[in-house]
Amino acid sequence: MQKPIRVLAGASLLLMTLGMAQAAGKADVRWIDPDTFSDAGRSVADRDHVMQALDAHFIRLARQLPDGQTLKLEVTDLDLAGELLPASGRDLRVMRGQADWPKMRLRYTLQSEGRALKGGEVRLSDMNYTFATRHDELGYEKRMIERWFKSEIMAP
């Protein structure tokens, strides 16, 4: 008899966890005129891939927001870390740690039930990006965004 009770308890815990995950904040990301971005990759496919990856990152971060809050973002420029150099049929992104740090311009509004809590226009950058280890694709850009999110959006 105890086995079904454990399964039921486990299922209840899973449902509660799923409910909490769905009750988290949301992000609404818009990319404004990406054809004019400083550097989001060389091709349309590269740019689309970068935007999708950063969209997913903003969405993951926004899940930390309280239920009912939405972070609305308009990205107006993006300059990825490093510099693209042609290399035997395929571009190679080289990180030199000079004037090639990641940068992003965006406008944002943090809303709760349609009411603006905070907002503004910011220029993100990380001139010291080479002093950290990059663990995944777009790691420098993601870290730059995370720092801004933690200091500006999550701060009281």
Backbone as CSV, one residue per row, in Angstrom:
resi,resn,N_x,N_y,N_z,CA_x,CA_y,CA_z,C_x,C_y,C_z
1,MET,0.798,-1.202,0.000,0.000,0.000,0.000,0.838,1.262,0.000
2,GLN,2.020,1.198,0.596,2.836,2.402,0.677,3.377,2.816,-0.685
3,LYS,3.610,1.868,-1.551,4.177,2.205,-2.852,3.278,3.149,-3.654
4,PRO,1.967,2.887,-3.793,1.111,3.836,-4.498,1.082,5.203,-3.850
5,ILE,1.162,5.280,-2.535,1.163,6.569,-1.844,2.414,7.349,-2.230
6,ARG,3.552,6.697,-2.286,4.798,7.364,-2.690,4.699,7.863,-4.124
7,VAL,4.131,7.063,-4.984,3.979,7.483,-6.373,3.068,8.697,-6.444
8,LEU,1.956,8.652,-5.696,1.051,9.789,-5.668,1.733,11.026,-5.109
9,ALA,2.487,10.869,-4.038,3.201,11.998,-3.458,4.204,12.548,-4.464
10,GLY,4.918,11.671,-5.156,5.871,12.103,-6.175,5.182,12.823,-7.314
11,ALA,4.023,12.308,-7.734,3.272,12.961,-8.812,2.774,14.327,-8.368
12,SER,2.318,14.427,-7.104,1.864,15.722,-6.589,2.999,16.722,-6.553
13,LEU,4.163,16.280,-6.105,5.329,17.154,-6.064,5.697,17.613,-7.471
14,LEU,5.654,16.695,-8.429,5.962,17.049,-9.819,4.971,18.078,-10.349
15,LEU,3.696,17.882,-10.081,2.681,18.836,-10.539,2.862,20.201,-9.886
16,MET,3.213,20.209,-8.597,3.449,21.477,-7.914,4.653,22.190,-8.526
17,THR,5.704,21.433,-8.817,6.904,22.011,-9.416,6.587,22.564,-10.794
18,LEU,5.842,21.810,-11.588,5.470,22.294,-12.917,4.614,23.547,-12.805
19,GLY,3.710,23.564,-11.847,2.865,24.734,-11.640,3.692,25.955,-11.287
20,MET,4.718,25.772,-10.447,5.569,26.899,-10.074,6.375,27.381,-11.261
21,ALA,6.844,26.437,-12.082,7.632,26.831,-13.240,6.774,27.637,-14.210
22,GLN,5.513,27.282,-14.353,4.634,28.001,-15.254,4.213,29.341,-14.675
23,ALA,4.310,29.510,-13.376,3.872,30.745,-12.738,4.965,31.806,-12.721
24,ALA,6.115,31.513,-13.272,7.241,32.445,-13.261,7.019,33.586,-14.247
25,GLY,7.901,34.594,-14.142,7.829,35.738,-15.041,8.116,35.353,-16.483
26,LYS,7.886,36.322,-17.374,8.060,36.079,-18.806,8.919,37.163,-19.432
27,ALA,9.430,36.873,-20.611,10.177,37.862,-21.393,9.541,37.968,-22.769
28,ASP,9.485,39.181,-23.269,9.003,39.460,-24.614,10.136,40.218,-25.306
29,VAL,10.855,39.535,-26.212,12.046,40.102,-26.846,11.744,40.448,-28.294
30,ARG,12.090,41.665,-28.668,11.944,42.111,-30.062,13.293,42.620,-30.540
31,TRP,13.649,42.213,-31.726,14.916,42.607,-32.340,14.602,43.682,-33.375
32,ILE,15.038,44.905,-33.121,14.695,46.042,-33.964,15.739,46.215,-35.064
33,ASP,15.320,46.018,-36.304,16.150,46.202,-37.492,17.503,45.478,-37.393
34,PRO,17.493,44.153,-37.231,18.740,43.405,-37.042,19.710,43.471,-38.223
35,ASP,19.219,43.853,-39.396,20.127,44.004,-40.550,21.168,45.086,-40.313
36,THR,20.890,46.002,-39.402,21.814,47.112,-39.156,22.690,46.890,-37.921
37,PHE,22.585,45.738,-37.278,23.387,45.473,-36.080,24.873,45.525,-36.414
38,SER,25.669,45.968,-35.462,27.118,46.090,-35.654,27.753,44.751,-36.011
39,ASP,27.397,43.688,-35.281,27.951,42.364,-35.562,27.105,41.314,-34.866
40,ALA,26.253,40.664,-35.645,25.465,39.550,-35.115,25.740,38.303,-35.940
41,GLY,26.902,38.276,-36.587,27.261,37.191,-37.496,27.273,37.718,-38.918
42,ARG,27.878,36.966,-39.800,28.034,37.444,-41.171,26.807,37.172,-42.043
43,SER,26.151,36.064,-41.823,25.022,35.697,-42.688,23.694,35.858,-41.948
44,VAL,22.615,35.813,-42.704,21.274,35.877,-42.117,21.060,34.673,-41.203
45,ALA,21.546,33.504,-41.622,21.398,32.301,-40.801,22.162,32.452,-39.487
46,ASP,23.368,33.017,-39.542,24.139,33.254,-38.311,23.378,34.189,-37.380
47,ARG,22.885,35.290,-37.942,22.163,36.277,-37.151,20.912,35.667,-36.521
48,ASP,20.161,34.888,-37.302,18.952,34.254,-36.772,19.288,33.285,-35.639
49,HIS,20.371,32.551,-35.805,20.807,31.609,-34.769,21.171,32.354,-33.481
50,VAL,21.906,33.442,-33.615,22.307,34.245,-32.457,21.076,34.808,-31.761
51,MET,20.142,35.361,-32.531,18.939,35.939,-31.929,18.115,34.874,-31.209
52,GLN,17.990,33.688,-31.786,17.235,32.613,-31.134,17.907,32.189,-29.828
53,ALA,19.241,32.083,-29.848,19.968,31.669,-28.640,19.836,32.726,-27.539
54,LEU,19.937,34.000,-27.892,19.817,35.058,-26.885,18.367,35.224,-26.432
55,ASP,17.394,35.005,-27.329,15.976,34.976,-26.934,15.771,33.947,-25.825
56,ALA,16.274,32.747,-26.054,16.121,31.665,-25.082,16.782,32.039,-23.753
57,HIS,17.905,32.729,-23.821,18.600,33.136,-22.598,17.778,34.175,-21.821
58,PHE,17.232,35.167,-22.521,16.373,36.155,-21.854,15.165,35.471,-21.216
59,ILE,14.584,34.513,-21.904,13.417,33.790,-21.388,13.782,33.008,-20.131
60,ARG,14.953,32.353,-20.149,15.407,31.616,-18.955,15.598,32.573,-17.770
61,LEU,16.212,33.715,-18.021,16.432,34.682,-16.948,15.103,35.203,-16.395
62,ALA,14.158,35.476,-17.284,12.874,36.046,-16.867,12.084,35.088,-15.987
63,ARG,12.373,33.808,-16.039,11.684,32.847,-15.176,11.968,33.105,-13.703
64,GLN,13.021,33.872,-13.412,13.340,34.226,-12.028,12.417,35.325,-11.490
65,LEU,11.726,36.002,-12.390,10.825,37.078,-11.983,9.591,36.512,-11.302
66,PRO,8.977,37.286,-10.428,7.740,36.827,-9.783,6.623,36.611,-10.803
67,ASP,5.691,35.794,-10.422,4.517,35.519,-11.240,3.825,36.828,-11.613
68,GLY,3.444,36.957,-12.864,2.728,38.141,-13.321,3.628,39.245,-13.868
69,GLN,4.941,39.108,-13.706,5.847,40.131,-14.249,6.333,39.731,-15.639
70,THR,6.453,40.742,-16.503,6.950,40.541,-17.860,8.046,41.548,-18.130
71,LEU,9.154,41.054,-18.652,10.253,41.911,-19.071,10.139,42.085,-20.579
72,LYS,9.817,43.313,-21.000,9.703,43.618,-22.424,11.020,44.247,-22.874
73,LEU,11.606,43.678,-23.920,12.910,44.112,-24.408,12.851,44.433,-25.894
74,GLU,13.521,45.497,-26.267,13.738,45.826,-27.678,15.238,45.972,-27.865
75,VAL,15.850,45.019,-28.546,17.287,45.066,-28.800,17.497,45.895,-30.062
76,THR,18.261,46.988,-29.921,18.461,47.907,-31.045,19.844,47.784,-31.679
77,ASP,20.782,47.129,-31.002,22.094,46.866,-31.603,22.763,45.728,-30.851
78,LEU,23.603,44.998,-31.564,24.352,43.888,-30.999,25.707,43.844,-31.665
79,ASP,26.735,43.675,-30.859,28.098,43.525,-31.350,28.716,42.380,-30.561
80,LEU,28.842,41.231,-31.196,29.346,40.042,-30.521,30.822,40.194,-30.158
81,ALA,31.241,39.456,-29.152,32.636,39.457,-28.739,33.508,38.923,-29.875
82,GLY,34.682,39.511,-30.005,35.630,39.041,-31.004,35.421,39.691,-32.356
83,GLU,36.192,39.201,-33.294,36.167,39.735,-34.657,36.112,38.567,-35.627
84,LEU,35.271,38.692,-36.651,35.163,37.640,-37.662,36.290,37.771,-38.673
85,LEU,37.002,36.674,-38.884,38.059,36.633,-39.887,37.781,35.465,-40.829
86,PRO,37.963,35.678,-42.127,37.757,34.562,-43.058,38.848,33.504,-42.864
87,ALA,38.445,32.239,-42.869,39.399,31.147,-42.685,38.958,29.949,-43.501
88,SER,39.633,29.685,-44.579,39.405,28.544,-45.485,37.942,28.147,-45.632
89,GLY,37.161,29.052,-46.200,35.770,28.767,-46.514,34.798,28.968,-45.373
90,ARG,35.294,29.153,-44.186,34.410,29.353,-43.047,34.962,30.479,-42.196
91,ASP,34.064,31.320,-41.684,34.499,32.423,-40.837,34.960,31.894,-39.476
92,LEU,35.924,32.588,-38.922,36.471,32.237,-37.616,36.368,33.469,-36.729
93,ARG,35.784,33.304,-35.543,35.662,34.425,-34.602,36.865,34.387,-33.669
94,VAL,37.655,35.459,-33.712,38.878,35.543,-32.926,38.673,36.530,-31.783
95,MET,39.021,36.095,-30.568,38.909,36.932,-29.374,40.307,37.422,-29.020
96,ARG,40.524,38.707,-29.141,41.849,39.261,-28.870,41.904,40.039,-27.563
97,GLY,40.758,40.379,-27.016,40.742,41.128,-25.776,41.101,42.592,-25.961
98,GLN,40.998,43.066,-27.180,41.270,44.481,-27.432,39.927,45.199,-27.504
99,ALA,39.684,45.974,-28.524,38.404,46.693,-28.647,37.360,45.818,-29.327
100,ASP,37.281,44.558,-28.928,36.349,43.616,-29.545,35.414,42.974,-28.517
101,TRP,35.168,43.691,-27.420,34.307,43.163,-26.366,32.849,43.160,-26.809
102,PRO,32.018,42.336,-26.161,30.599,42.296,-26.524,29.878,43.565,-26.087
103,LYS,28.923,43.984,-26.932,28.122,45.177,-26.640,26.688,44.925,-27.102
104,MET,25.767,45.590,-26.415,24.354,45.484,-26.786,23.647,46.750,-26.339
105,ARG,22.759,47.254,-27.195,21.883,48.369,-26.815,20.463,47.830,-26.778
106,LEU,19.754,48.218,-25.719,18.361,47.772,-25.631,17.527,48.735,-24.817
107,ARG,16.235,48.688,-25.092,15.235,49.386,-24.297,14.458,48.297,-23.565
108,TYR,14.079,48.607,-22.336,13.355,47.588,-21.570,12.295,48.232,-20.692
109,THR,11.295,47.429,-20.384,10.268,47.782,-19.414,9.943,46.521,-18.635
110,LEU,10.006,46.626,-17.330,9.567,45.538,-16.463,8.153,45.890,-16.032
111,GLN,7.207,45.011,-16.360,5.797,45.276,-16.086,5.216,44.224,-15.153
112,SER,4.246,44.664,-14.383,3.462,43.760,-13.553,1.999,44.129,-13.735
113,GLU,1.239,43.208,-14.276,-0.184,43.421,-14.532,-0.430,44.698,-15.328
114,GLY,0.394,44.927,-16.357,0.234,46.070,-17.247,0.805,47.375,-16.729
115,ARG,1.324,47.397,-15.516,1.880,48.610,-14.920,3.404,48.542,-14.973
116,ALA,4.038,49.621,-15.444,5.501,49.659,-15.539,6.121,49.809,-14.155
117,LEU,7.052,48.915,-13.828,7.774,48.971,-12.560,9.105,49.700,-12.727
118,LYS,9.784,49.440,-13.833,11.027,50.120,-14.179,11.254,49.978,-15.662
119,GLY,12.128,50.818,-16.165,12.418,50.766,-17.583,13.505,51.743,-17.949
120,GLY,13.918,51.679,-19.183,14.949,52.594,-19.646,15.616,52.083,-20.903
121,GLU,16.657,52.778,-21.276,17.483,52.392,-22.424,18.898,52.223,-21.898
122,VAL,19.525,51.104,-22.225,20.857,50.814,-21.695,21.803,50.361,-22.799
123,ARG,23.074,50.592,-22.526,24.148,50.079,-23.373,24.950,49.115,-22.506
124,LEU,24.856,47.845,-22.841,25.595,46.830,-22.104,26.938,46.615,-22.784
125,SER,27.956,46.360,-21.995,29.263,46.003,-22.550,30.076,45.308,-21.467
126,ASP,31.062,44.546,-21.896,31.955,43.856,-20.968,33.374,43.921,-21.524
127,MET,34.081,45.005,-21.183,35.432,45.203,-21.689,36.413,44.159,-21.149
128,ASN,36.090,43.541,-20.045,36.973,42.545,-19.432,36.530,41.115,-19.746
129,TYR,35.890,40.922,-20.875,35.302,39.622,-21.180,36.326,38.500,-21.245
130,THR,37.556,38.783,-21.610,38.546,37.711,-21.749,39.072,37.210,-20.411
131,PHE,38.722,37.876,-19.311,39.181,37.435,-17.997,38.309,36.338,-17.415
132,ALA,37.297,35.920,-18.124,36.412,34.857,-17.659,36.436,33.709,-18.662
133,THR,36.190,32.534,-18.168,36.143,31.360,-19.024,34.787,31.299,-19.715
134,ARG,34.813,31.003,-20.969,33.575,30.865,-21.742,33.186,29.397,-21.735
135,HIS,31.995,29.097,-21.232,31.580,27.706,-21.096,30.633,27.238,-22.194
136,ASP,30.012,28.156,-22.893,29.088,27.729,-23.940,29.046,28.778,-25.048
137,GLU,28.281,28.450,-26.068,28.126,29.361,-27.196,27.548,30.686,-26.710
138,LEU,28.103,31.778,-27.172,27.690,33.134,-26.787,27.846,33.357,-25.287
139,GLY,28.781,32.665,-24.685,28.995,32.748,-23.245,29.333,34.144,-22.767
140,TYR,30.120,34.895,-23.534,30.483,36.255,-23.122,29.264,37.168,-23.144
141,GLU,28.467,37.029,-24.187,27.257,37.849,-24.305,26.247,37.476,-23.222
142,LYS,26.093,36.193,-22.976,25.147,35.740,-21.955,25.560,36.230,-20.575
143,ARG,26.848,36.184,-20.274,27.323,36.657,-18.977,27.074,38.157,-18.820
144,MET,27.301,38.911,-19.892,27.054,40.352,-19.877,25.573,40.627,-19.579
145,ILE,24.691,39.894,-20.230,23.246,40.043,-20.026,22.867,39.644,-18.605
146,GLU,23.429,38.541,-18.106,23.118,38.078,-16.746,23.510,39.121,-15.703
147,ARG,24.676,39.732,-15.879,25.112,40.752,-14.920,24.143,41.932,-14.894
148,TRP,23.718,42.372,-16.080,22.754,43.472,-16.155,21.429,43.052,-15.509
149,PHE,20.955,41.873,-15.833,19.685,41.392,-15.309,19.718,41.349,-13.782
150,LYS,20.798,40.825,-13.237,20.917,40.705,-11.783,20.997,42.081,-11.110
151,SER,21.775,42.993,-11.690,21.958,44.297,-11.041,20.817,45.273,-11.285
152,GLU,20.165,45.187,-12.416,19.124,46.159,-12.762,17.701,45.620,-12.578
153,ILE,17.450,44.436,-13.065,16.083,43.902,-13.066,15.752,43.230,-11.733
154,MET,16.647,42.432,-11.213,16.381,41.709,-9.974,16.630,42.548,-8.727
155,ALA,17.358,43.648,-8.869,17.632,44.509,-7.717,16.349,45.208,-7.278
156,PRO,16.185,45.378,-5.957,14.959,46.021,-5.475,14.857,47.480,-5.884
